[in-house]
Amino acid sequence: MEMASRPDTDDYLNLFLNDIPLMDVRAPVEFAKGSFPCAENAPLMNDEERHRVGICYKEKGQDEAIKLGHQLVSGDIKAQRIEAWNRFIARHPEGYLFCFRGGLRSRLTQQWIKDSGIDYPLVKGGYKALRRFLIDSLDQLIANGDYRILSGRTGTGKTRVLLDLPNPVDLEGLANHRGSSFGRQVTPQPSQIDFENRVAVAMLKAHHLTGGLIYLEDESRLIGRCALPESLRARMAESPLMILEQPMEERVAIIRADYVEAMLQDYISRDGEEAGWLNFRDYLLSALDRIRRRLGGERYQQLRDLMTQALDQQQATGTLDRHHAWIETLLNDYYDPMYDYQLSQKQGRILVRGNPETIRDYARNHHKLLK
């Protein structure tokens, strides 16, 4: 495989703005704690090998640890690792490799790849430098950026409208969670570090590739189990608001589409028809259970009965009509009073309120003026 030699890089901004593929040669346990949106794990050592080398390093020093590492990753194991790296390189000839600090592991990986006939560059400073770059960049962007916050009652379709605005950053999409008790997706949320890295990369792109105002959806501190950076939450809490309004019928339809129809399809796609249905049913009832204490016993039982009847009818006949009752009751009795109270604390920050078209037109017109 002939490849022109490319130099190692410390142009971290270019890597993130252009989604350059990155080969993370750290152990799987390190990768699971956090990496970057365009990174794939192709480890030099697995978790057990890394653990043994780490103990050896503490007890006998670097030279003995390196010697043990070469013993553990040799023969067929070494050949398999090199083969995995070469497969990554064949798919991503424009990429780079990295380890934790850009030191021994990435140099060794680079050398073994070179011995197999391929020159492949590494990221100087490794994971630590990339992570530091994102933390510092996000701090600067939060401090200096200009934000508009899209708010609105539950079910108004805020995320759909947000994605139609001139320069959106979808925090719920980055967290893989819709932000409420019912917001869980069928795929897992990222680790906290992965979430922070995703937010930083999205903010960098919004600033450098589009520019101007950045539009965010109104969020609480936690989106599922992903916590917003405190400095971002503070900036959002003082930024101007755009209030999305929809009639109740439309809100019920949006919630039914997102949380009933789409979620059932997602569960069936993942688990098959029978298990998918059971897991979907459990998802809805469990989400209601999570807000049981805040609903109070009587209201919780009423809603659970309505939801169970709707699920039973859906299972028996495929019709969705009965979902309307629990959705409207939950909005009227639980979500709306909570939202209205929160909004009453923010009156001085409201720029515009109206339906999706009103919000889109306002954002587009003001984005042009301010850019």
C-alpha positions as CSV (number, residue, x, y, z in Angstrom):
1,M,0.0,0.0,0.0
2,E,1.7,3.2,-1.2
3,M,1.0,6.3,0.8
4,A,2.7,9.7,0.7
5,S,4.3,10.5,4.0
6,R,2.4,13.1,6.0
7,P,3.8,14.9,9.0
8,D,2.6,14.5,12.6
9,T,0.1,17.2,13.6
10,D,-0.8,19.6,16.4
11,D,-3.4,21.4,14.3
12,Y,-6.2,20.3,16.6
13,L,-8.8,22.8,15.3
14,N,-8.4,21.4,11.7
15,L,-8.9,17.8,13.1
16,F,-12.2,18.7,14.7
17,L,-13.7,21.2,12.2
18,N,-13.1,18.7,9.3
19,D,-14.1,15.5,11.1
20,I,-10.7,13.9,10.5
21,P,-10.8,10.2,11.5
22,L,-8.7,9.4,14.5
23,M,-7.3,6.0,15.6
24,D,-7.3,5.9,19.4
25,V,-4.7,3.3,20.4
26,R,-5.4,3.5,24.1
27,A,-6.9,0.6,25.9
28,P,-10.7,0.0,25.6
29,V,-11.2,1.0,29.3
30,E,-9.7,4.4,28.5
31,F,-11.7,4.8,25.3
32,A,-14.9,4.0,27.2
33,K,-14.3,6.8,29.7
34,G,-14.1,9.3,26.9
35,S,-12.7,10.0,23.4
36,F,-13.7,12.2,20.4
37,P,-16.6,12.1,17.9
38,C,-14.4,10.9,15.0
39,A,-12.3,8.5,17.0
40,E,-12.3,4.7,16.7
41,N,-10.6,2.4,19.2
42,A,-7.8,0.2,17.8
43,P,-5.8,-0.5,21.0
44,L,-2.1,-1.3,21.2
45,M,-2.9,-3.3,24.4
46,N,-6.1,-4.6,25.8
47,D,-7.3,-3.8,29.3
48,E,-5.6,-6.8,30.9
49,E,-2.3,-6.3,29.1
50,R,-2.3,-2.6,30.1
51,H,-3.1,-3.4,33.7
52,R,-0.2,-5.8,33.9
53,V,2.2,-3.4,32.3
54,G,1.1,-0.7,34.7
55,I,1.8,-2.8,37.7
56,C,5.2,-3.7,36.3
57,Y,6.0,0.0,35.7
58,K,5.2,0.9,39.3
59,E,7.2,-2.0,40.7
60,K,10.2,-2.3,38.4
61,G,10.3,0.9,36.3
62,Q,9.9,1.8,32.6
63,D,12.4,-0.5,31.0
64,E,10.9,-3.6,32.5
65,A,7.4,-2.4,31.7
66,I,8.4,-1.9,28.1
67,K,10.0,-5.4,28.0
68,L,6.8,-6.9,29.4
69,G,4.7,-5.0,26.9
70,H,6.7,-6.5,24.0
71,Q,6.3,-10.0,25.5
72,L,2.5,-9.6,25.9
73,V,2.0,-8.1,22.4
74,S,4.0,-10.4,20.2
75,G,3.6,-13.1,17.6
76,D,0.0,-13.6,16.4
77,I,-1.4,-10.9,18.8
78,K,1.0,-8.3,17.4
79,A,0.1,-9.4,13.9
80,Q,-3.7,-9.0,14.6
81,R,-3.2,-5.5,16.1
82,I,-1.2,-4.4,13.1
83,E,-3.8,-5.9,10.8
84,A,-6.5,-3.9,12.6
85,W,-4.5,-0.7,12.3
86,N,-4.0,-1.3,8.6
87,R,-7.7,-1.8,8.1
88,F,-8.4,1.5,9.7
89,I,-5.7,3.2,7.6
90,A,-7.1,1.7,4.4
91,R,-10.5,3.2,5.3
92,H,-9.1,6.5,6.5
93,P,-5.9,7.3,4.7
94,E,-6.3,11.0,5.7
95,G,-6.5,10.1,9.5
96,Y,-4.1,10.2,12.4
97,L,-3.4,8.0,15.4
98,F,-3.1,9.0,19.1
99,C,-2.4,7.6,22.5
100,F,-2.8,9.3,25.9
101,R,0.1,11.8,25.7
102,G,1.5,11.2,22.2
103,G,4.4,9.3,23.7
104,L,5.5,5.7,23.9
105,R,2.3,3.9,22.8
106,S,1.7,6.1,19.7
107,R,5.4,6.0,18.7
108,L,5.5,2.3,19.0
109,T,2.2,1.9,17.1
110,Q,3.6,4.2,14.4
111,Q,6.8,2.2,14.2
112,W,5.1,-1.1,13.8
113,I,2.8,0.3,11.1
114,K,5.9,1.7,9.4
115,D,7.6,-1.7,9.6
116,S,4.5,-3.2,7.8
117,G,5.2,-0.7,4.9
118,I,2.9,2.3,5.8
119,D,3.8,5.8,7.0
120,Y,1.0,7.0,9.2
121,P,1.1,10.3,11.3
122,L,0.2,10.8,14.9
123,V,-1.4,13.6,16.9
124,K,1.3,15.4,19.0
125,G,0.4,15.5,22.7
126,G,-2.2,12.7,22.2
127,Y,-5.6,12.6,24.0
128,K,-4.5,14.9,26.7
129,A,-3.6,17.7,24.3
130,L,-6.8,17.2,22.3
131,R,-9.0,17.2,25.4
132,R,-7.2,20.3,26.8
133,F,-7.8,22.1,23.5
134,L,-11.5,21.3,23.6
135,I,-11.9,22.4,27.2
136,D,-10.1,25.7,26.6
137,S,-11.9,26.4,23.3
138,L,-15.3,25.7,24.9
139,D,-14.5,28.1,27.8
140,Q,-13.7,30.8,25.3
141,L,-16.7,30.2,23.1
142,I,-19.1,30.2,26.1
143,A,-17.6,33.4,27.4
144,N,-17.6,35.3,24.1
145,G,-20.4,33.7,22.1
146,D,-23.8,35.2,21.5
147,Y,-26.7,32.9,22.3
148,R,-30.4,32.7,21.7
149,I,-32.4,30.1,23.6
150,L,-35.5,28.4,22.2
151,S,-38.0,27.6,24.9
152,G,-41.6,26.4,24.9
153,R,-43.9,24.0,26.7
154,T,-43.4,20.3,26.4
155,G,-44.5,18.9,23.1
156,T,-44.2,22.1,21.0
157,G,-41.6,20.4,18.8
158,K,-38.7,22.6,20.0
159,T,-35.9,20.3,18.6
160,R,-37.6,20.2,15.1
161,V,-37.8,24.0,15.0
162,L,-34.3,24.4,16.5
163,L,-32.8,22.4,13.6
164,D,-34.4,24.8,11.1
165,L,-32.7,27.9,12.7
166,P,-29.6,29.4,11.1
167,N,-26.9,28.1,13.5
168,P,-28.2,25.5,15.9
169,V,-26.4,23.3,18.4
170,D,-28.6,20.4,19.4
171,L,-27.6,19.6,23.0
172,E,-30.3,16.8,23.3
173,G,-29.0,15.2,20.1
174,L,-25.4,15.4,21.5
175,A,-26.6,13.8,24.8
176,N,-28.8,11.2,22.9
177,H,-31.6,12.0,25.3
178,R,-34.7,14.2,25.0
179,G,-34.3,15.8,28.4
180,S,-37.4,14.7,30.2
181,S,-38.4,11.6,32.2
182,F,-39.6,10.1,28.9
183,G,-36.5,11.3,27.0
184,R,-34.5,8.0,27.0
185,Q,-33.5,6.7,23.6
186,V,-33.0,3.0,22.7
187,T,-29.2,3.5,22.3
188,P,-27.1,4.5,25.3
189,Q,-26.1,8.0,26.2
190,P,-22.4,9.0,25.8
191,S,-20.1,9.2,28.8
192,Q,-19.9,12.6,30.5
193,I,-16.5,13.3,28.8
194,D,-17.7,12.2,25.4
195,F,-20.7,14.6,25.8
196,E,-18.5,17.5,26.8
197,N,-16.2,16.8,23.8
198,R,-19.2,16.6,21.5
199,V,-20.5,19.9,22.8
200,A,-17.1,21.5,22.3
201,V,-16.8,20.3,18.7
202,A,-20.3,21.3,17.8
203,M,-19.7,24.8,19.3
204,L,-16.4,25.1,17.4
205,K,-18.2,24.3,14.1
206,A,-21.0,26.7,14.9
207,H,-18.5,29.5,15.5
208,H,-15.9,28.8,12.7
209,L,-18.0,27.2,9.9
210,T,-21.3,29.2,10.2
211,G,-20.7,32.1,12.6
212,G,-23.0,34.6,14.2
213,L,-25.6,33.8,16.8
214,I,-25.8,30.3,18.2
215,Y,-29.2,28.8,18.9
216,L,-29.7,26.4,21.7
217,E,-32.8,24.7,23.2
218,D,-33.7,25.6,26.8
219,E,-32.3,22.8,29.0
220,S,-32.0,22.0,32.7
221,R,-28.7,21.1,34.2
222,L,-29.0,17.4,33.3
223,I,-30.0,16.0,29.9
224,G,-30.6,12.4,31.1
225,R,-27.4,11.7,32.9
226,C,-25.2,14.1,30.9
227,A,-24.5,17.3,32.8
228,L,-24.2,20.6,30.9
229,P,-21.0,22.5,31.6
230,E,-21.8,24.9,34.5
231,S,-20.5,27.9,32.6
232,L,-22.7,27.1,29.6
233,R,-25.7,26.7,31.8
234,A,-25.0,30.1,33.4
235,R,-24.7,31.8,30.0
236,M,-28.0,30.1,28.8
237,A,-29.8,31.4,31.9
238,E,-29.0,35.0,31.0
239,S,-29.4,34.8,27.2
240,P,-32.5,36.1,25.3
241,L,-35.4,33.7,24.8
242,M,-37.6,32.7,21.9
243,I,-40.8,31.1,23.0
244,L,-42.4,28.5,20.7
245,E,-46.1,28.1,21.1
246,Q,-48.4,25.4,19.7
247,P,-52.1,24.5,20.3
248,M,-52.8,21.5,22.6
249,E,-53.9,19.2,19.7
250,E,-50.6,19.8,17.8
251,R,-48.6,19.1,21.0
252,V,-50.4,15.8,21.7
253,A,-49.8,14.8,18.1
254,I,-46.1,15.6,18.3
255,I,-45.6,13.7,21.6
256,R,-47.5,10.7,20.2
257,A,-45.4,10.7,17.0
258,D,-42.1,11.0,19.0
259,Y,-42.7,9.0,22.1
260,V,-45.2,6.4,21.0
261,E,-44.9,5.7,17.2
262,A,-41.2,6.5,16.7
263,M,-40.0,4.8,20.0
264,L,-42.0,1.7,19.2
265,Q,-40.4,1.4,15.8
266,D,-36.9,2.0,17.4
267,Y,-37.5,-0.8,19.9
268,I,-38.8,-3.2,17.3
269,S,-35.8,-2.4,15.0
270,R,-33.4,-3.1,17.9
271,D,-35.2,-6.1,19.6
272,G,-37.6,-7.6,17.1
273,E,-41.4,-7.6,17.1
274,E,-42.2,-9.3,20.4
275,A,-39.4,-8.2,22.6
276,G,-39.5,-4.7,21.0
277,W,-43.2,-4.3,22.0
278,L,-42.5,-5.5,25.6
279,N,-39.5,-3.1,26.0
280,F,-41.5,-0.2,24.5
281,R,-44.3,-0.8,26.9
282,D,-41.9,-1.0,29.8
283,Y,-40.2,2.2,28.6
284,L,-43.5,4.2,28.8
285,L,-44.6,2.8,32.1
286,S,-41.1,3.2,33.7
287,A,-40.9,6.9,32.5
288,L,-44.2,7.5,34.3
289,D,-43.0,5.7,37.4
290,R,-40.0,8.0,37.6
291,I,-42.2,11.0,38.2
292,R,-44.6,9.2,40.5
293,R,-43.7,11.1,43.7
294,R,-44.0,14.5,41.9
295,L,-47.4,13.5,40.5
296,G,-48.8,12.4,43.8
297,G,-50.5,9.0,44.3
298,E,-54.0,9.7,43.0
299,R,-52.9,11.5,39.8
300,Y,-50.2,8.9,39.1
301,Q,-52.7,6.1,39.4
302,Q,-55.1,7.9,37.0
303,L,-52.4,8.4,34.4
304,R,-51.1,4.9,34.8
305,D,-54.6,3.5,34.2
306,L,-55.0,5.7,31.1
307,M,-51.6,4.7,29.8
308,T,-52.2,1.0,30.4
309,Q,-55.6,1.2,28.6
310,A,-53.9,2.9,25.6
311,L,-51.1,0.3,25.4
312,D,-53.6,-2.6,25.7
313,Q,-55.8,-1.1,22.8
314,Q,-52.7,-0.5,20.7
315,Q,-51.5,-4.1,21.2
316,A,-54.9,-5.5,20.5
317,T,-55.9,-3.4,17.5
318,G,-52.9,-1.3,16.4
319,T,-54.9,2.0,17.0
320,L,-53.3,4.9,18.9
321,D,-56.4,6.9,19.9
322,R,-56.3,6.2,23.6
323,H,-52.8,7.7,24.0
324,H,-54.4,11.1,23.6
325,A,-56.0,11.0,27.1
326,W,-52.8,10.3,29.1
327,I,-50.7,12.7,27.0
328,E,-53.1,15.6,27.4
329,T,-53.6,15.0,31.1
330,L,-49.9,14.8,31.7
331,L,-49.3,18.1,29.8
332,N,-52.2,19.9,31.5
333,D,-51.6,18.7,35.1
334,Y,-47.9,18.2,35.3
335,Y,-45.6,19.7,32.6
336,D,-47.5,23.0,31.8
337,P,-47.8,24.3,35.4
338,M,-44.1,23.5,36.0
339,Y,-43.1,25.2,32.7
340,D,-45.3,28.3,33.3
341,Y,-43.8,28.8,36.7
342,Q,-40.2,28.6,35.3
343,L,-41.2,31.0,32.5
344,S,-42.6,33.5,35.0
345,Q,-39.0,33.9,36.3
346,K,-37.7,34.8,32.8
347,Q,-40.2,37.4,31.5
348,G,-37.6,40.2,30.9
349,R,-35.6,38.0,28.5
350,I,-38.3,37.2,25.9
351,L,-37.6,38.5,22.4
352,V,-40.4,36.8,20.5
353,R,-43.2,34.2,21.0
354,G,-45.2,32.5,18.4
355,N,-45.7,29.4,16.2
356,P,-42.8,27.7,14.3
357,E,-43.0,30.0,11.3
358,T,-42.9,33.1,13.5
359,I,-39.8,31.8,15.3
360,R,-38.0,30.7,12.1
361,D,-38.7,34.1,10.4
362,Y,-37.6,36.1,13.4
363,A,-34.3,34.0,13.7
364,R,-33.5,34.3,10.0
365,N,-34.1,38.0,9.9
366,H,-32.1,38.8,13.0
367,H,-29.3,36.4,12.1
368,K,-28.8,38.3,8.8
369,L,-28.8,41.6,10.6
370,L,-26.4,40.6,13.4
371,K,-23.9,38.5,11.4
